[in-house]
Amino acid sequence: MNEYQPPLADIAFALEHVVGYPEIAKMPGFDHADLTTAVELLEQCGDFMATAVAPTNRRGDVQGSRLQPDGTVVTPDGFKEVYHQYVEAGWGTVPLPEEYGGGGFPRTVGVVVQELMTSANMAFSLCPLLTQGAIEALLHYGDDVLKDRFLPKMVTGEWTGTMNLTEPQAGSDVGALTTRAVKQEDGSYSITGQKIFITYGDHDMAEQIVHLVLARTPGAPAGTRGISCFMVPKYLVNDDGSLGRRNAVETVSLEHKMGIHASPTCVLSYEGATGHLIGGENQGMRIMFVMMNSARLGVGVQGLAVAERAYQQSLAYAQERRQGLATGATGTSSAIIEFPDVRRMLMTQRAQIAALRYLILLDATYVDRSSSDPDPAARARAEEIVGILTPICKSFGTDLGNELTSLALQVHGGMGFIEETGAAQHVRDVRIAAIYEGTNGIQAADLVGRKLGVRGGASMLEFLASMRGIETGLADAGADFESIRKELSRQFDALEEATRWMLANGPAGPDAALAGSTPYLRMWGLCTSAWMLARAALAAPATGDPALAQAQLVLARFHAEQLLPQCASLLGAATAGTRDLFALDADQLAGATRRARS
């Protein structure tokens, strides 16, 4: 496995010229976070992730985390030490509130930190990612006592956090959970139940773990309306802030997973554990979405980050591996990078990764605008745009993570199938990202079921119209940009047709829109990607770097001509409705095999 090289030049270009970070830095509270300061901080962060965290990636995959006979969990060699360095350096504090010891930087900078850390080691990065989700839930809904007692050490990373949602019978259907919470005389709650798939539910990297647990109180309404959220620490906290006795939560087992072996995925048993209510009773779903929305963008980052790491490895291998003679070459062999199909795989990775990075950072800037823009109308519109972009970034981003890591493995040929090469680890690690924090199908359902209907469809149509505004700039830029303009215009037409079909047919029966929701979301992913690459190509000449400008133009043109046309081909699937999806019963889906057996 090659050494990770943080793509800091690409990131700095994106921040300054593509997503408008300098405007974010001018907003109230970000005086200390100007572009120069942010880039310098990210350079230091990249160095830490490359030299300290990245070397643990392969070792973590081979060793995995292990459940000990005494019920404790041990992480792979070096994880605990590197995590302590991470805490001491303060990287987890960067985007968190200064009031509780954070750096107070925009979320946009925090997203870049996530990318760098996840590229270095996805399994390692999951612990800080889940902690940030728990922090945001406490910030929004915790009372002052809980905030003062828990947030300072969670913000530093000395204490970590988890999200406890899933149960054996309650996966995507969270409303089916049965964990019980009974109020005690002192105002606390007794929590009893079992939770599964709990990332970093136990580990040896921090002295305290703060679990956010969804549970039901006696007499609560059925379904999601009766869910509450509780904070259940691994150790109770004394009034002076010191750790007290062990709480009644135990690790029953660790899951044996396809990838992210170093991340301990726990089955946790709560047997009368002491918990504290966050928000009011029956507000758990609202709190869950605060955690989930934070995590969903972070999971989209995982698709980007692991694809970046895999791409770097495949690019290095393509330059080293010599096989056959390329057209016009002399000598005995050529590096495989000289062959057209290998070039196609490398260019596909490069263009899609650049586009996804721009799109995710754009989403992050709107997260910052939604909370920090002094104009209330601008904050409200930014929140709408975050609602559109986040499911796209999560779903399309992790789909690309799967596709691009597979391409990176393919570049290696047979060696990619050999574990020692390291290419297979990227494929295995990123596969979960399309599943957790709401499957990609759920993201698509959210896009058409909730976000499409905002203001009667006006929100998404306005955003699409704003994207179309780039056509004028492309027309003015000259002949080199003409194919990009033409293809973007054609695909915007297809996307608008699909959007209007969804708006017209969704109210008649939600299954019609849901049936086409996944191809519809991918249409959005392809169009927003091409749009961002076109923005980058138009902006690049202002850098004064001709090589950079040429590279951005080539990436935008390659994507527009060779990848973007997939969008229109999805129109039929997006607007087909349910007829054929439900035309065959289960026996007919099984075909002749089941009939022959019966």
Rosetta blueprint (number, residue, H / E / L):
1 M L
2 N L
3 E L
4 Y L
5 Q L
6 P L
7 P L
8 L H
9 A H
10 D H
11 I H
12 A H
13 F H
14 A H
15 L H
16 E H
17 H H
18 V H
19 V L
20 G L
21 Y H
22 P H
23 E H
24 I H
25 A H
26 K L
27 M L
28 P L
29 G L
30 F L
31 D L
32 H L
33 A L
34 D L
35 L H
36 T H
37 T H
38 A H
39 V H
40 E H
41 L H
42 L H
43 E H
44 Q H
45 C H
46 G H
47 D H
48 F H
49 M H
50 A H
51 T H
52 A H
53 V H
54 A L
55 P L
56 T H
57 N H
58 R H
59 R H
60 G H
61 D H
62 V H
63 Q H
64 G L
65 S L
66 R E
67 L E
68 Q L
69 P L
70 D L
71 G L
72 T L
73 V E
74 V E
75 T L
76 P L
77 D L
78 G L
79 F H
80 K H
81 E H
82 V H
83 Y H
84 H H
85 Q H
86 Y H
87 V H
88 E H
89 A H
90 G L
91 W H
92 G H
93 T H
94 V L
95 P L
96 L L
97 P L
98 E H
99 E H
100 Y H
101 G L
102 G L
103 G L
104 G L
105 F L
106 P L
107 R H
108 T H
109 V H
110 G H
111 V H
112 V H
113 V H
114 Q H
115 E H
116 L H
117 M H
118 T H
119 S H
120 A H
121 N L
122 M H
123 A H
124 F H
125 S H
126 L H
127 C H
128 P H
129 L H
130 L H
131 T H
132 Q H
133 G H
134 A H
135 I H
136 E H
137 A H
138 L H
139 L H
140 H H
141 Y H
142 G L
143 D L
144 D H
145 V H
146 L H
147 K H
148 D H
149 R H
150 F H
151 L H
152 P H
153 K H
154 M H
155 V H
156 T H
157 G L
158 E L
159 W E
160 T E
161 G E
162 T E
163 M E
164 N E
165 L L
166 T L
167 E E
168 P L
169 Q L
170 A E
171 G L
172 S L
173 D L
174 V H
175 G H
176 A H
177 L L
178 T L
179 T L
180 R E
181 A E
182 V E
183 K E
184 Q L
185 E L
186 D L
187 G L
188 S L
189 Y E
190 S E
191 I E
192 T E
193 G E
194 Q E
195 K E
196 I E
197 F E
198 I E
199 T E
200 Y L
201 G L
202 D L
203 H L
204 D L
205 M L
206 A L
207 E L
208 Q E
209 I E
210 V E
211 H E
212 L E
213 V E
214 L E
215 A E
216 R E
217 T L
218 P L
219 G L
220 A L
221 P L
222 A L
223 G H
224 T H
225 R H
226 G H
227 I L
228 S E
229 C E
230 F E
231 M E
232 V E
233 P E
234 K L
235 Y E
236 L E
237 V E
238 N L
239 D L
240 D L
241 G L
242 S L
243 L E
244 G E
245 R E
246 R E
247 N L
248 A L
249 V E
250 E E
251 T E
252 V E
253 S E
254 L E
255 E L
256 H L
257 K L
258 M L
259 G L
260 I L
261 H L
262 A L
263 S L
264 P L
265 T E
266 C E
267 V E
268 L E
269 S E
270 Y E
271 E E
272 G E
273 A E
274 T E
275 G E
276 H E
277 L E
278 I E
279 G L
280 G L
281 E L
282 N L
283 Q L
284 G H
285 M H
286 R H
287 I H
288 M H
289 F H
290 V H
291 M H
292 M H
293 N H
294 S H
295 A H
296 R H
297 L H
298 G H
299 V H
300 G H
301 V H
302 Q H
303 G H
304 L H
305 A H
306 V H
307 A H
308 E H
309 R H
310 A H
311 Y H
312 Q H
313 Q H
314 S H
315 L H
316 A H
317 Y H
318 A H
319 Q H
320 E H
321 R L
322 R E
323 Q L
324 G L
325 L L
326 A L
327 T L
328 G L
329 A L
330 T L
331 G L
332 T L
333 S L
334 S L
335 A E
336 I H
337 I H
338 E H
339 F L
340 P H
341 D H
342 V H
343 R H
344 R H
345 M H
346 L H
347 M H
348 T H
349 Q H
350 R H
351 A H
352 Q H
353 I H
354 A H
355 A H
356 L H
357 R H
358 Y H
359 L H
360 I H
361 L H
362 L H
363 D H
364 A H
365 T H
366 Y H
367 V H
368 D H
369 R H
370 S H
371 S H
372 S H
373 D L
374 P L
375 D L
376 P H
377 A H
378 A H
379 R H
380 A H
381 R H
382 A H
383 E H
384 E H
385 I H
386 V H
387 G H
388 I H
389 L H
390 T H
391 P H
392 I H
393 C H
394 K H
395 S H
396 F H
397 G H
398 T H
399 D H
400 L H
401 G H
402 N H
403 E H
404 L H
405 T H
406 S H
407 L H
408 A H
409 L H
410 Q H
411 V H
412 H L
413 G H
414 G H
415 M H
416 G H
417 F H
418 I L
419 E H
420 E H
421 T H
422 G L
423 A H
424 A H
425 Q H
426 H H
427 V H
428 R H
429 D H
430 V H
431 R H
432 I H
433 A H
434 A H
435 I L
436 Y L
437 E L
438 G L
439 T L
440 N H
441 G H
442 I H
443 Q H
444 A H
445 A H
446 D H
447 L H
448 V H
449 G H
450 R H
451 K H
452 L L
453 G L
454 V H
455 R H
456 G H
457 G H
458 A H
459 S H
460 M H
461 L H
462 E H
463 F H
464 L H
465 A H
466 S H
467 M H
468 R H
469 G L
470 I H
471 E H
472 T H
473 G H
474 L H
475 A H
476 D H
477 A L
478 G L
479 A H
480 D H
481 F H
482 E H
483 S H
484 I H
485 R H
486 K H
487 E H
488 L H
489 S H
490 R H
491 Q H
492 F H
493 D H
494 A H
495 L H
496 E H
497 E H
498 A H
499 T H
500 R H
501 W H
502 M H
503 L H
504 A H
505 N H
506 G L
507 P L
508 A L
509 G L
510 P H
511 D H
512 A H
513 A H
514 L H
515 A H
516 G L
517 S H
518 T H
519 P H
520 Y H
521 L H
522 R H
523 M H
524 W H
525 G H
526 L H
527 C H
528 T H
529 S H
530 A H
531 W H
532 M H
533 L H
534 A H
535 R H
536 A H
537 A H
538 L H
539 A H
540 A H
541 P H
542 A H
543 T H
544 G L
545 D L
546 P H
547 A H
548 L H
549 A H
550 Q H
551 A H
552 Q H
553 L H
554 V H
555 L H
556 A H
557 R H
558 F H
559 H H
560 A H
561 E H
562 Q H
563 L H
564 L L
565 P L
566 Q H
567 C H
568 A H
569 S H
570 L L
571 L H
572 G H
573 A H
574 A H
575 T L
576 A L
577 G L
578 T L
579 R L
580 D L
581 L L
582 F L
583 A L
584 L L
585 D L
586 A H
587 D H
588 Q H
589 L H
590 A H
591 G L
592 A H
593 T H
594 R H
595 R H
596 A H
597 R H
598 S L
